[in-house]
Amino acid sequence: MTVVIGAFAGSAGAVARYLLSGAIQRRTRSTMPVGTAVVNLLGALALGVVLGIDPTPKGWLLAASGFTAGFTTFSTWMVETARLGVLPRLSARAAANLVLLSILGVACATLGYYVTA
Amino acid sequence: MFGSLALGFYLTRRERSVTSRFSLQFWAIGVLGSLTTFSTFSYEVVLLVEAGSMGTAAWYAIASTVGGLLAAVVGGRVGDVWR
């Protein structure tokens, strides 16, 4: 049952991410990967909120955390950063994407957690 | 880090061949995008800070991002030279 809930929630999150990040990216003129950044920060905030609430029964916790896990993506963030220019020299845009999103992600997760816990 | 390596490899490979749009969406967005997660990463850093392990939290964040980035670059390069 755990696997079934996790699978459904995770795949729903992935589909939501695909639709939302694409829609955001199309609406911006920026060549920075804004779509992925927004979904990742929203997801980090949402996971903080969920874990702060600590819902019962545990199925809800699993569904919600599975959704945010599928909704956010580490690999896409990394590949997009790599494509902003990493080798032979780290470009300012790649560094900004890496550092800013790390800090903002932790800030969003913290904010979500403390608002609800 | 594994997911970043695989995604870098896959996306580069795909640019050189005609793969269906469906398979791109399935693998790159669905499987690999979901295998890796940003929200859990952020929250784990928060947990480490809360536990008072500022040093460990910083190292975890730095190692994951730098490692993930290198993995993505390596995956892309391997995809480039693969025959």
N, CA and C atoms of all chains as a GROMACS GRO file, in nm:
protein
  600
    1MET      N    1   0.083  -0.121   0.000
    1MET     CA    2   0.000   0.000   0.000
    1MET      C    3   0.087   0.126   0.000
    2THR      N    4   0.194   0.120   0.079
    2THR     CA    5   0.288   0.231   0.084
    2THR      C    6   0.341   0.263  -0.055
    3VAL      N    7   0.380   0.156  -0.126
    3VAL     CA    8   0.436   0.175  -0.260
    3VAL      C    9   0.332   0.231  -0.355
    4VAL      N   10   0.208   0.184  -0.344
    4VAL     CA   11   0.102   0.231  -0.434
    4VAL      C   12   0.073   0.380  -0.413
    5ILE      N   13   0.059   0.419  -0.286
    5ILE     CA   14   0.032   0.561  -0.256
    5ILE      C   15   0.148   0.648  -0.304
    6GLY      N   16   0.270   0.602  -0.272
    6GLY     CA   17   0.389   0.677  -0.313
    6GLY      C   18   0.399   0.690  -0.464
    7ALA      N   19   0.367   0.582  -0.535
    7ALA     CA   20   0.378   0.583  -0.681
    7ALA      C   21   0.277   0.680  -0.743
    8PHE      N   22   0.153   0.675  -0.694
    8PHE     CA   23   0.051   0.763  -0.750
    8PHE      C   24   0.081   0.910  -0.719
    9ALA      N   25   0.119   0.935  -0.593
    9ALA     CA   26   0.147   1.073  -0.553
    9ALA      C   27   0.269   1.128  -0.627
   10GLY      N   28   0.373   1.046  -0.637
   10GLY     CA   29   0.495   1.090  -0.704
   10GLY      C   30   0.472   1.119  -0.852
   11SER      N   31   0.395   1.032  -0.918
   11SER     CA   32   0.374   1.056  -1.060
   11SER      C   33   0.283   1.177  -1.083
   12ALA      N   34   0.186   1.197  -0.994
   12ALA     CA   35   0.102   1.317  -1.004
   12ALA      C   36   0.188   1.442  -0.988
   13GLY      N   37   0.283   1.435  -0.894
   13GLY     CA   38   0.374   1.547  -0.873
   13GLY      C   39   0.458   1.575  -0.997
   14ALA      N   40   0.505   1.469  -1.061
   14ALA     CA   41   0.590   1.485  -1.179
   14ALA      C   42   0.512   1.550  -1.294
   15VAL      N   43   0.387   1.509  -1.311
   15VAL     CA   44   0.304   1.566  -1.418
   15VAL      C   45   0.277   1.714  -1.388
   16ALA      N   46   0.247   1.744  -1.262
   16ALA     CA   47   0.222   1.883  -1.222
   16ALA      C   48   0.346   1.968  -1.246
   17ARG      N   49   0.462   1.912  -1.216
   17ARG     CA   50   0.588   1.984  -1.238
   17ARG      C   51   0.608   2.014  -1.385
   18TYR      N   52   0.586   1.913  -1.467
   18TYR     CA   53   0.604   1.930  -1.611
   18TYR      C   54   0.516   2.042  -1.665
   19LEU      N   55   0.390   2.041  -1.625
   19LEU     CA   56   0.296   2.142  -1.675
   19LEU      C   57   0.331   2.281  -1.623
   20LEU      N   58   0.356   2.292  -1.493
   20LEU     CA   59   0.379   2.423  -1.433
   20LEU      C   60   0.513   2.483  -1.474
   21SER      N   61   0.620   2.403  -1.468
   21SER     CA   62   0.752   2.461  -1.502
   21SER      C   63   0.756   2.501  -1.649
   22GLY      N   64   0.690   2.423  -1.735
   22GLY     CA   65   0.684   2.458  -1.877
   22GLY      C   66   0.607   2.587  -1.898
   23ALA      N   67   0.493   2.600  -1.829
   23ALA     CA   68   0.409   2.719  -1.844
   23ALA      C   69   0.485   2.844  -1.797
   24ILE      N   70   0.558   2.832  -1.687
   24ILE     CA   71   0.634   2.946  -1.635
   24ILE      C   72   0.746   2.984  -1.730
   25GLN      N   73   0.818   2.883  -1.777
   25GLN     CA   74   0.932   2.910  -1.864
   25GLN      C   75   0.889   2.977  -1.994
   26ARG      N   76   0.774   2.938  -2.045
   26ARG     CA   77   0.724   2.997  -2.170
   26ARG      C   78   0.685   3.143  -2.152
   27ARG      N   79   0.648   3.179  -2.028
   27ARG     CA   80   0.602   3.316  -2.003
   27ARG      C   81   0.716   3.411  -1.968
   28THR      N   82   0.836   3.362  -1.959
   28THR     CA   83   0.946   3.450  -1.923
   28THR      C   84   1.039   3.466  -2.043
   29ARG      N   85   1.105   3.581  -2.046
   29ARG     CA   86   1.201   3.603  -2.154
   29ARG      C   87   1.340   3.560  -2.110
   30SER      N   88   1.352   3.530  -1.982
   30SER     CA   89   1.482   3.495  -1.927
   30SER      C   90   1.533   3.364  -1.986
   31THR      N   91   1.663   3.356  -2.005
   31THR     CA   92   1.721   3.229  -2.049
   31THR      C   93   1.767   3.148  -1.928
   32MET      N   94   1.746   3.204  -1.808
   32MET     CA   95   1.772   3.127  -1.688
   32MET      C   96   1.658   3.026  -1.668
   33PRO      N   97   1.687   2.910  -1.609
   33PRO     CA   98   1.582   2.808  -1.590
   33PRO      C   99   1.487   2.844  -1.476
   34VAL      N  100   1.402   2.944  -1.502
   34VAL     CA  101   1.312   2.996  -1.400
   34VAL      C  102   1.203   2.895  -1.362
   35GLY      N  103   1.153   2.823  -1.462
   35GLY     CA  104   1.044   2.726  -1.438
   35GLY      C  105   1.083   2.623  -1.334
   36THR      N  106   1.199   2.563  -1.351
   36THR     CA  107   1.246   2.462  -1.256
   36THR      C  108   1.270   2.523  -1.119
   37ALA      N  109   1.324   2.646  -1.117
   37ALA     CA  110   1.350   2.712  -0.989
   37ALA      C  111   1.220   2.731  -0.912
   38VAL      N  112   1.117   2.781  -0.981
   38VAL     CA  113   0.990   2.808  -0.912
   38VAL      C  114   0.928   2.680  -0.858
   39VAL      N  115   0.922   2.574  -0.938
   39VAL     CA  116   0.860   2.451  -0.888
   39VAL      C  117   0.941   2.393  -0.772
   40ASN      N  118   1.072   2.401  -0.779
   40ASN     CA  119   1.154   2.348  -0.671
   40ASN      C  120   1.131   2.424  -0.541
   41LEU      N  121   1.122   2.557  -0.550
   41LEU     CA  122   1.102   2.636  -0.428
   41LEU      C  123   0.961   2.614  -0.373
   42LEU      N  124   0.862   2.608  -0.462
   42LEU     CA  125   0.725   2.580  -0.417
   42LEU      C  126   0.720   2.444  -0.348
   43GLY      N  127   0.787   2.345  -0.407
   43GLY     CA  128   0.787   2.210  -0.351
   43GLY      C  129   0.856   2.204  -0.216
   44ALA      N  130   0.967   2.278  -0.203
   44ALA     CA  131   1.039   2.279  -0.075
   44ALA      C  132   0.952   2.344   0.033
   45LEU      N  133   0.884   2.452  -0.004
   45LEU     CA  134   0.792   2.519   0.088
   45LEU      C  135   0.679   2.423   0.128
   46ALA      N  136   0.623   2.354   0.028
   46ALA     CA  137   0.511   2.262   0.053
   46ALA      C  138   0.554   2.147   0.143
   47LEU      N  139   0.672   2.092   0.121
   47LEU     CA  140   0.718   1.981   0.205
   47LEU      C  141   0.738   2.029   0.349
   48GLY      N  142   0.791   2.150   0.365
   48GLY     CA  143   0.806   2.206   0.499
   48GLY      C  144   0.670   2.218   0.568
   49VAL      N  145   0.571   2.268   0.495
   49VAL     CA  146   0.436   2.283   0.549
   49VAL      C  147   0.380   2.147   0.592
   50VAL      N  148   0.393   2.047   0.502
   50VAL     CA  149   0.339   1.914   0.529
   50VAL      C  150   0.403   1.853   0.653
   51LEU      N  151   0.536   1.862   0.662
   51LEU     CA  152   0.605   1.800   0.774
   51LEU      C  153   0.579   1.877   0.903
   52GLY      N  154   0.551   2.008   0.891
   52GLY     CA  155   0.514   2.086   1.008
   52GLY      C  156   0.378   2.045   1.061
   53ILE      N  157   0.284   2.021   0.969
   53ILE     CA  158   0.150   1.978   1.009
   53ILE      C  159   0.154   1.835   1.064
   54ASP      N  160   0.239   1.752   1.005
   54ASP     CA  161   0.252   1.611   1.041
   54ASP      C  162   0.115   1.542   1.043
   55PRO      N  163   0.054   1.532   0.923
   55PRO     CA  164  -0.085   1.486   0.915
   55PRO      C  165  -0.104   1.340   0.958
   56THR      N  166  -0.222   1.310   1.006
   56THR     CA  167  -0.259   1.172   1.035
   56THR      C  168  -0.387   1.141   0.960
   57PRO      N  169  -0.418   1.018   0.919
   57PRO     CA  170  -0.329   0.903   0.928
   57PRO      C  171  -0.205   0.919   0.839
   58LYS      N  172  -0.111   0.829   0.855
   58LYS     CA  173   0.018   0.841   0.789
   58LYS      C  174   0.009   0.835   0.635
   59GLY      N  175  -0.102   0.782   0.587
   59GLY     CA  176  -0.121   0.776   0.442
   59GLY      C  177  -0.119   0.915   0.379
   60TRP      N  178  -0.172   1.012   0.450
   60TRP     CA  179  -0.173   1.150   0.400
   60TRP      C  180  -0.033   1.209   0.394
   61LEU      N  181   0.045   1.176   0.498
   61LEU     CA  182   0.183   1.222   0.501
   61LEU      C  183   0.260   1.165   0.382
   62LEU      N  184   0.237   1.036   0.359
   62LEU     CA  185   0.304   0.968   0.248
   62LEU      C  186   0.263   1.027   0.114
   63ALA      N  187   0.132   1.049   0.097
   63ALA     CA  188   0.082   1.105  -0.028
   63ALA      C  189   0.139   1.244  -0.053
   64ALA      N  190   0.138   1.326   0.052
   64ALA     CA  191   0.184   1.464   0.036
   64ALA      C  192   0.334   1.472   0.014
   65SER      N  193   0.410   1.394   0.090
   65SER     CA  194   0.556   1.400   0.071
   65SER      C  195   0.595   1.333  -0.061
   66GLY      N  196   0.520   1.229  -0.102
   66GLY     CA  197   0.546   1.167  -0.233
   66GLY      C  198   0.520   1.266  -0.346
   67PHE      N  199   0.413   1.345  -0.332
   67PHE     CA  200   0.381   1.444  -0.434
   67PHE      C  201   0.492   1.549  -0.445
   68THR      N  202   0.536   1.602  -0.332
   68THR     CA  203   0.640   1.706  -0.339
   68THR      C  204   0.772   1.649  -0.390
   69ALA      N  205   0.798   1.521  -0.357
   69ALA     CA  206   0.921   1.457  -0.406
   69ALA      C  207   0.920   1.445  -0.559
   70GLY      N  208   0.803   1.409  -0.614
   70GLY     CA  209   0.793   1.399  -0.759
   70GLY      C  210   0.785   1.537  -0.825
   71PHE      N  211   0.729   1.632  -0.751
   71PHE     CA  212   0.709   1.767  -0.803
   71PHE      C  213   0.842   1.841  -0.817
   72THR      N  214   0.933   1.818  -0.724
   72THR     CA  215   1.063   1.886  -0.729
   72THR      C  216   1.165   1.793  -0.793
   73THR      N  217   1.269   1.852  -0.846
   73THR     CA  218   1.369   1.770  -0.914
   73THR      C  219   1.509   1.827  -0.894
   74PHE      N  220   1.596   1.739  -0.850
   74PHE     CA  221   1.736   1.777  -0.828
   74PHE      C  222   1.814   1.762  -0.960
   75SER      N  223   1.785   1.656  -1.033
   75SER     CA  224   1.863   1.627  -1.154
   75SER      C  225   1.845   1.734  -1.261
   76THR      N  226   1.720   1.781  -1.280
   76THR     CA  227   1.697   1.884  -1.381
   76THR      C  228   1.769   2.014  -1.343
   77TRP      N  229   1.764   2.046  -1.215
   77TRP     CA  230   1.836   2.164  -1.163
   77TRP      C  231   1.984   2.151  -1.198
   78MET      N  232   2.042   2.034  -1.175
   78MET     CA  233   2.185   2.014  -1.200
   78MET      C  234   2.219   2.021  -1.349
   79VAL      N  235   2.138   1.957  -1.430
   79VAL     CA  236   2.166   1.956  -1.574
   79VAL      C  237   2.151   2.097  -1.632
   80GLU      N  238   2.048   2.170  -1.587
   80GLU     CA  239   2.030   2.306  -1.637
   80GLU      C  240   2.145   2.396  -1.593
   81THR      N  241   2.192   2.376  -1.469
   81THR     CA  242   2.307   2.453  -1.421
   81THR      C  243   2.430   2.421  -1.505
   82ALA      N  244   2.451   2.293  -1.531
   82ALA     CA  245   2.566   2.251  -1.613
   82ALA      C  246   2.560   2.317  -1.750
   83ARG      N  247   2.438   2.331  -1.804
   83ARG     CA  248   2.423   2.388  -1.938
   83ARG      C  249   2.437   2.540  -1.940
   84LEU      N  250   2.435   2.603  -1.823
   84LEU     CA  251   2.461   2.747  -1.818
   84LEU      C  252   2.611   2.773  -1.827
   85GLY      N  253   2.691   2.669  -1.821
   85GLY     CA  254   2.836   2.683  -1.837
   85GLY      C  255   2.911   2.655  -1.710
   86VAL      N  256   2.976   2.540  -1.704
   86VAL     CA  257   3.050   2.502  -1.585
   86VAL      C  258   3.197   2.480  -1.618
   87LEU      N  259   3.223   2.413  -1.726
   87LEU     CA  260   3.360   2.385  -1.768
   87LEU      C  261   3.388   2.456  -1.901
   88PRO      N  262   3.509   2.504  -1.922
   88PRO     CA  263   3.625   2.498  -1.834
   88PRO      C  264   3.618   2.598  -1.718
   89ARG      N  265   3.533   2.701  -1.730
   89ARG     CA  266   3.519   2.795  -1.619
   89ARG      C  267   3.375   2.805  -1.577
   90LEU      N  268   3.356   2.816  -1.446
   90LEU     CA  269   3.221   2.828  -1.392
   90LEU      C  270   3.165   2.966  -1.429
   91SER      N  271   3.055   2.969  -1.505
   91SER     CA  272   2.998   3.097  -1.543
   91SER      C  273   2.921   3.158  -1.425
   92ALA      N  274   2.905   3.290  -1.429
   92ALA     CA  275   2.834   3.359  -1.321
   92ALA      C  276   2.690   3.312  -1.313
   93ARG      N  277   2.631   3.285  -1.429
   93ARG     CA  278   2.491   3.242  -1.431
   93ARG      C  279   2.473   3.104  -1.368
   94ALA      N  280   2.568   3.013  -1.398
   94ALA     CA  281   2.561   2.879  -1.338
   94ALA      C  282   2.581   2.889  -1.187
   95ALA      N  283   2.678   2.969  -1.144
   95ALA     CA  284   2.706   2.983  -1.001
   95ALA      C  285   2.584   3.041  -0.930
   96ALA      N  286   2.522   3.142  -0.992
   96ALA     CA  287   2.405   3.205  -0.931
   96ALA      C  288   2.291   3.104  -0.918
   97ASN      N  289   2.270   3.026  -1.024
   97ASN     CA  290   2.161   2.927  -1.022
   97ASN      C  291   2.184   2.825  -0.910
   98LEU      N  292   2.310   2.789  -0.889
   98LEU     CA  293   2.345   2.688  -0.790
   98LEU      C  294   2.330   2.743  -0.648
   99VAL      N  295   2.394   2.858  -0.624
   99VAL     CA  296   2.400   2.911  -0.488
   99VAL      C  297   2.265   2.967  -0.444
  100LEU      N  298   2.202   3.048  -0.531
  100LEU     CA  299   2.075   3.110  -0.495
  100LEU      C  300   1.968   3.006  -0.464
  101LEU      N  301   1.959   2.904  -0.552
  101LEU     CA  302   1.853   2.806  -0.534
  101LEU      C  303   1.878   2.720  -0.410
  102SER      N  304   2.005   2.691  -0.379
  102SER     CA  305   2.034   2.614  -0.256
  102SER      C  306   1.984   2.691  -0.134
  103ILE      N  307   2.021   2.818  -0.127
  103ILE     CA  308   1.987   2.898  -0.010
  103ILE      C  309   1.836   2.921  -0.001
  104LEU      N  310   1.775   2.958  -0.114
  104LEU     CA  311   1.631   2.984  -0.115
  104LEU      C  312   1.552   2.856  -0.084
  105GLY      N  313   1.603   2.741  -0.131
  105GLY     CA  314   1.535   2.614  -0.104
  105GLY      C  315   1.529   2.585   0.045
  106VAL      N  316   1.642   2.598   0.111
  106VAL     CA  317   1.646   2.574   0.255
  106VAL      C  318   1.558   2.677   0.328
  107ALA      N  319   1.561   2.802   0.280
  107ALA     CA  320   1.478   2.906   0.341
  107ALA      C  321   1.330   2.872   0.327
  108CYS      N  322   1.288   2.826   0.209
  108CYS     CA  323   1.147   2.791   0.185
  108CYS      C  324   1.104   2.674   0.274
  109ALA      N  325   1.189   2.570   0.282
  109ALA     CA  326   1.156   2.453   0.365
  109ALA      C  327   1.144   2.494   0.511
  110THR      N  328   1.235   2.580   0.557
  110THR     CA  329   1.232   2.626   0.696
  110THR      C  330   1.106   2.707   0.722
  111LEU      N  331   1.077   2.799   0.631
  111LEU     CA  332   0.958   2.884   0.644
  111LEU      C  333   0.832   2.799   0.654
  112GLY      N  334   0.818   2.704   0.562
  112GLY     CA  335   0.699   2.618   0.560
  112GLY      C  336   0.685   2.541   0.690
  113TYR      N  337   0.797   2.491   0.739
  113TYR     CA  338   0.794   2.410   0.860
  113TYR      C  339   0.753   2.492   0.981
  114TYR      N  340   0.814   2.609   0.996
  114TYR     CA  341   0.788   2.686   1.118
  114TYR      C  342   0.653   2.756   1.118
  115VAL      N  343   0.598   2.779   1.001
  115VAL     CA  344   0.467   2.842   0.996
  115VAL      C  345   0.360   2.744   1.047
  116THR      N  346   0.380   2.615   1.022
  116THR     CA  347   0.275   2.518   1.055
  116THR      C  348   0.306   2.434   1.178
  117ALA      N  349   0.435   2.420   1.215
  117ALA     CA  350   0.469   2.329   1.326
  117ALA      C  351   0.430   2.388   1.461
  118MET      N  352   2.267   1.237  -0.712
  118MET     CA  353   2.383   1.248  -0.800
  118MET      C  354   2.371   1.149  -0.916
  119PHE      N  355   2.321   1.029  -0.884
  119PHE     CA  356   2.304   0.930  -0.990
  119PHE      C  357   2.206   0.981  -1.096
  120GLY      N  358   2.096   1.038  -1.050
  120GLY     CA  359   1.995   1.089  -1.144
  120GLY      C  360   2.050   1.200  -1.232
  121SER      N  361   2.136   1.287  -1.174
  121SER     CA  362   2.195   1.395  -1.252
  121SER      C  363   2.285   1.341  -1.361
  122LEU      N  364   2.363   1.240  -1.326
  122LEU     CA  365   2.452   1.174  -1.423
  122LEU      C  366   2.369   1.116  -1.538
  123ALA      N  367   2.265   1.043  -1.501
  123ALA     CA  368   2.183   0.976  -1.601
  123ALA      C  369   2.109   1.076  -1.689
  124LEU      N  370   2.058   1.186  -1.629
  124LEU     CA  371   1.984   1.284  -1.707
  124LEU      C  372   2.076   1.357  -1.804
  125GLY      N  373   2.196   1.392  -1.757
  125GLY     CA  374   2.292   1.458  -1.845
  125GLY      C  375   2.326   1.370  -1.964
  126PHE      N  376   2.349   1.244  -1.936
  126PHE     CA  377   2.381   1.147  -2.041
  126PHE      C  378   2.265   1.132  -2.139
  127TYR      N  379   2.149   1.114  -2.085
  127TYR     CA  380   2.033   1.087  -2.169
  127TYR      C  381   1.998   1.206  -2.260
  128LEU      N  382   1.999   1.328  -2.204
  128LEU     CA  383   1.960   1.444  -2.284
  128LEU      C  384   2.059   1.469  -2.398
  129THR      N  385   2.188   1.450  -2.370
  129THR     CA  386   2.287   1.470  -2.476
  129THR      C  387   2.272   1.365  -2.585
  130ARG      N  388   2.252   1.242  -2.543
  130ARG     CA  389   2.234   1.135  -2.640
  130ARG      C  390   2.115   1.165  -2.729
  131ARG      N  391   2.012   1.212  -2.667
  131ARG     CA  392   1.888   1.229  -2.740
  131ARG      C  393   1.899   1.335  -2.849
  132GLU      N  394   1.982   1.436  -2.824
  132GLU     CA  395   1.996   1.540  -2.923
  132GLU      C  396   2.056   1.487  -3.052
  133ARG      N  397   2.117   1.371  -3.043
  133ARG     CA  398   2.184   1.316  -3.161
  133ARG      C  399   2.104   1.207  -3.228
  134SER      N  400   1.990   1.178  -3.178
  134SER     CA  401   1.913   1.074  -3.242
  134SER      C  402   1.767   1.115  -3.243
  135VAL      N  403   1.690   1.046  -3.321
  135VAL     CA  404   1.548   1.077  -3.326
  135VAL      C  405   1.475   0.983  -3.231
  136THR      N  406   1.445   1.035  -3.115
  136THR     CA  407   1.368   0.956  -3.020
  136THR      C  408   1.231   1.020  -3.016
  137SER      N  409   1.131   0.941  -2.986
  137SER     CA  410   0.997   0.999  -2.986
  137SER      C  411   0.981   1.097  -2.871
  138ARG      N  412   0.894   1.193  -2.889
  138ARG     CA  413   0.866   1.291  -2.787
  138ARG      C  414   0.815   1.223  -2.661
  139PHE      N  415   0.741   1.118  -2.680
  139PHE     CA  416   0.689   1.046  -2.564
  139PHE      C  417   0.802   0.991  -2.478
  140SER      N  418   0.901   0.932  -2.542
  140SER     CA  419   1.006   0.870  -2.460
  140SER      C  420   1.090   0.976  -2.390
  141LEU      N  421   1.106   1.094  -2.452
  141LEU     CA  422   1.177   1.203  -2.382
  141LEU      C  423   1.101   1.241  -2.256
  142GLN      N  424   0.971   1.260  -2.271
  142GLN     CA  425   0.891   1.301  -2.156
  142GLN      C  426   0.893   1.194  -2.048
  143PHE      N  427   0.882   1.069  -2.093
  143PHE     CA  428   0.876   0.959  -1.997
  143PHE      C  429   1.004   0.950  -1.915
  144TRP      N  430   1.118   0.945  -1.983
  144TRP     CA  431   1.245   0.924  -1.912
  144TRP      C  432   1.297   1.050  -1.845
  145ALA      N  433   1.307   1.159  -1.920
  145ALA     CA  434   1.372   1.279  -1.866
  145ALA      C  435   1.287   1.346  -1.759
  146ILE      N  436   1.158   1.359  -1.785
  146ILE     CA  437   1.074   1.433  -1.692
  146ILE      C  438   1.016   1.342  -1.585
  147GLY      N  439   0.966   1.227  -1.630
  147GLY     CA  440   0.899   1.137  -1.534
  147GLY      C  441   0.996   1.060  -1.446
  148VAL      N  442   1.073   0.971  -1.509
  148VAL     CA  443   1.154   0.879  -1.428
  148VAL      C  444   1.270   0.950  -1.360
  149LEU      N  445   1.354   1.018  -1.439
  149LEU     CA  446   1.474   1.078  -1.379
  149LEU      C  447   1.441   1.203  -1.298
  150GLY      N  448   1.348   1.283  -1.348
  150GLY     CA  449   1.310   1.403  -1.274
  150GLY      C  450   1.254   1.370  -1.136
  151SER      N  451   1.182   1.258  -1.129
  151SER     CA  452   1.120   1.222  -1.001
  151SER      C  453   1.213   1.140  -0.913
  152LEU      N  454   1.304   1.068  -0.977
  152LEU     CA  455   1.401   0.991  -0.898
  152LEU      C  456   1.477   1.084  -0.806
  153THR      N  457   1.506   1.202  -0.857
  153THR     CA  458   1.578   1.298  -0.776
  153THR      C  459   1.477   1.397  -0.720
  154THR      N  460   1.507   1.453  -0.604
  154THR     CA  461   1.410   1.542  -0.543
  154THR      C  462   1.479   1.660  -0.476
  155PHE      N  463   1.423   1.776  -0.500
  155PHE     CA  464   1.480   1.899  -0.444
  155PHE      C  465   1.421   1.926  -0.306
  156SER      N  466   1.292   1.896  -0.290
  156SER     CA  467   1.225   1.930  -0.164
  156SER      C  468   1.287   1.853  -0.047
  157THR      N  469   1.313   1.722  -0.068
  157THR     CA  470   1.372   1.642   0.040
  157THR      C  471   1.512   1.690   0.072
  158PHE      N  472   1.585   1.725  -0.032
  158PHE     CA  473   1.720   1.779  -0.014
  158PHE      C  474   1.716   1.904   0.075
  159SER      N  475   1.629   1.997   0.043
  159SER     CA  476   1.618   2.119   0.122
  159SER      C  477   1.580   2.089   0.266
  160TYR      N  478   1.484   1.998   0.281
  160TYR     CA  479   1.436   1.968   0.416
  160TYR      C  480   1.542   1.898   0.499
  161GLU      N  481   1.620   1.812   0.436
  161GLU     CA  482   1.727   1.742   0.510
  161GLU      C  483   1.831   1.841   0.562
  162VAL      N  484   1.856   1.945   0.482
  162VAL     CA  485   1.950   2.048   0.529
  162VAL      C  486   1.891   2.118   0.651
  163VAL      N  487   1.759   2.147   0.646
  163VAL     CA  488   1.693   2.210   0.760
  163VAL      C  489   1.704   2.122   0.884
  164LEU      N  490   1.681   1.992   0.868
  164LEU     CA  491   1.690   1.899   0.981
  164LEU      C  492   1.829   1.900   1.043
  165LEU      N  493   1.931   1.902   0.958
  165LEU     CA  494   2.069   1.901   1.009
  165LEU      C  495   2.098   2.030   1.087
  166VAL      N  496   2.047   2.142   1.035
  166VAL     CA  497   2.069   2.270   1.104
  166VAL      C  498   1.997   2.267   1.239
  167GLU      N  499   1.874   2.217   1.239
  167GLU     CA  500   1.795   2.207   1.361
  167GLU      C  501   1.864   2.121   1.466
  168ALA      N  502   1.926   2.012   1.419
  168ALA     CA  503   1.994   1.920   1.511
  168ALA      C  504   2.123   1.982   1.563
  169GLY      N  505   2.153   2.103   1.517
  169GLY     CA  506   2.271   2.172   1.566
  169GLY      C  507   2.398   2.141   1.489
  170SER      N  508   2.384   2.059   1.383
  170SER     CA  509   2.504   2.024   1.306
  170SER      C  510   2.519   2.118   1.187
  171MET      N  511   2.552   2.243   1.216
  171MET     CA  512   2.570   2.340   1.109
  171MET      C  513   2.675   2.294   1.009
  172GLY      N  514   2.785   2.241   1.062
  172GLY     CA  515   2.895   2.197   0.976
  172GLY      C  516   2.850   2.086   0.882
  173THR      N  517   2.783   1.986   0.939
  173THR     CA  518   2.737   1.874   0.856
  173THR      C  519   2.638   1.924   0.751
  174ALA      N  520   2.549   2.014   0.792
  174ALA     CA  521   2.449   2.067   0.699
  174ALA      C  522   2.518   2.136   0.581
  175ALA      N  523   2.617   2.218   0.612
  175ALA     CA  524   2.689   2.289   0.506
  175ALA      C  525   2.760   2.192   0.414
  176TRP      N  526   2.825   2.093   0.473
  176TRP     CA  527   2.896   1.995   0.389
  176TRP      C  528   2.800   1.914   0.304
  177TYR      N  529   2.689   1.877   0.363
  177TYR     CA  530   2.590   1.799   0.288
  177TYR      C  531   2.541   1.879   0.167
  178ALA      N  532   2.509   2.007   0.190
  178ALA     CA  533   2.457   2.091   0.082
  178ALA      C  534   2.564   2.111  -0.027
  179ILE      N  535   2.685   2.139   0.016
  179ILE     CA  536   2.792   2.164  -0.081
  179ILE      C  537   2.826   2.037  -0.159
  180ALA      N  538   2.840   1.926  -0.086
  180ALA     CA  539   2.875   1.800  -0.154
  180ALA      C  540   2.767   1.758  -0.252
  181SER      N  541   2.640   1.773  -0.215
  181SER     CA  542   2.531   1.733  -0.304
  181SER      C  543   2.527   1.818  -0.429
  182THR      N  544   2.540   1.951  -0.412
  182THR     CA  545   2.527   2.038  -0.529
  182THR      C  546   2.649   2.026  -0.620
  183VAL      N  547   2.767   2.030  -0.560
  183VAL     CA  548   2.887   2.019  -0.643
  183VAL      C  549   2.895   1.880  -0.708
  184GLY      N  550   2.868   1.777  -0.628
  184GLY     CA  551   2.870   1.640  -0.680
  184GLY      C  552   2.765   1.622  -0.790
  185GLY      N  553   2.645   1.672  -0.766
  185GLY     CA  554   2.538   1.660  -0.865
  185GLY      C  555   2.573   1.733  -0.995
  186LEU      N  556   2.633   1.851  -0.979
  186LEU     CA  557   2.670   1.930  -1.097
  186LEU      C  558   2.777   1.857  -1.178
  187LEU      N  559   2.878   1.807  -1.110
  187LEU     CA  560   2.984   1.732  -1.180
  187LEU      C  561   2.926   1.608  -1.248
  188ALA      N  562   2.835   1.541  -1.177
  188ALA     CA  563   2.772   1.422  -1.235
  188ALA      C  564   2.698   1.458  -1.364
  189ALA      N  565   2.627   1.573  -1.362
  189ALA     CA  566   2.553   1.616  -1.481
  189ALA      C  567   2.649   1.647  -1.596
  190VAL      N  568   2.762   1.711  -1.564
  190VAL     CA  569   2.861   1.744  -1.667
  190VAL      C  570   2.921   1.616  -1.724
  191VAL      N  571   2.959   1.524  -1.636
  191VAL     CA  572   3.017   1.398  -1.680
  191VAL      C  573   2.918   1.321  -1.766
  192GLY      N  574   2.792   1.314  -1.721
  192GLY     CA  575   2.690   1.245  -1.798
  192GLY      C  576   2.676   1.304  -1.937
  193GLY      N  577   2.679   1.438  -1.945
  193GLY     CA  578   2.668   1.505  -2.074
  193GLY      C  579   2.786   1.474  -2.165
  194ARG      N  580   2.906   1.474  -2.108
  194ARG     CA  581   3.026   1.444  -2.186
  194ARG      C  582   3.025   1.300  -2.236
  195VAL      N  583   2.989   1.208  -2.147
  195VAL     CA  584   2.983   1.067  -2.187
  195VAL      C  585   2.882   1.050  -2.301
  196GLY      N  586   2.768   1.118  -2.289
  196GLY     CA  587   2.668   1.112  -2.394
  196GLY      C  588   2.720   1.166  -2.526
  197ASP      N  589   2.810   1.265  -2.517
  197ASP     CA  590   2.868   1.327  -2.636
  197ASP      C  591   2.957   1.231  -2.714
  198VAL      N  592   3.038   1.156  -2.643
  198VAL     CA  593   3.139   1.073  -2.710
  198VAL      C  594   3.091   0.931  -2.734
  199TRP      N  595   2.978   0.894  -2.678
  199TRP     CA  596   2.925   0.758  -2.691
  199TRP      C  597   2.892   0.727  -2.837
  200ARG      N  598   2.932   0.610  -2.878
  200ARG     CA  599   2.898   0.569  -3.015
  200ARG      C  600   2.805   0.451  -3.012
   0.00000   0.00000   0.00000
